């Protein structure tokens, strides 16, 4: 018998209504989260007169990037009117080596803990994993003392070291959980053929690791670039990252408050992480689940 309640596509009216309601709800949530970004972008392209006379949600009458150039080259950050440019490059100089080194060390450690197991490996992994749960505030004082002892306090290399140390527990966790699902027979066969520790790592493990490398790079890049606490605690003046400079820019007033410059500066600061999210966000979940099923 034919179900007269079924639609031509084989779905009942209730299923279609439920799907319509789900998509409507998702669209509302998407609009709710994207609205602040639209407001910030729109405000950054207006001049001050248009901001004063218009409404928060009104679109710019004319696209104007003057505020962007001012935020990049001329905006005053404290007593220095150099714009965000030098601080942006501080963040680049901090993030790239910190991400690269922490990812490489995490891969080596995860490889050692899973494929060259030794007595106490599980205890060491548990101690490393404990580092994931240590709040930022707890490590501020010992980190400051260590940086002072090493002579790299208030420098970009000092921030690189801080982020490598704090990021290692996460990178080790990612790689360890990924490598544990790679068959040990590959390592045994390579060992029989005469391959050593590092040759196996470079020739076998790393070529199998792109999914988890993508996950780790996205995670570390986002965490390091967006960090404010370490940058504010361990650097001053010209050595600060862009997130700290943005805070100082917004709180520096030299006459009329230029909201369009503040919005442009916020977008410049967020641009790298937004780009990473848009271009590589879909690979994050894919990489996390790539090693979750064995066989």
Secondary structure, 3 states (H helix, E strand, C coil): CCCCCECCCCCEHHHHHHHHHHHHHHHHHHHHHHHHHHHHHHHHCCCHHHHHHCCCCCCCCCCCCHHHHHHHHCCCECCECCCCHHHHHHHHHHHHHHHHHHHHHHHHHHHHHHHCCCCCHHHHHHHHHHHHHCCHHHHHHHHHHHHHHHCCCCCHHHHHHHHHHHHHHHHHHHHHHHHCCCCHHHHHHHHHCCCCHHHHHHHHHHHHCHHHHHHHHHHHHHHHHCCCHHHHHHCCHHHCCHHHHHHHHHCCCCCCCCHHHHHHHHHHHHHHHHHHHHHHHHHHHHHHHHCCCCC
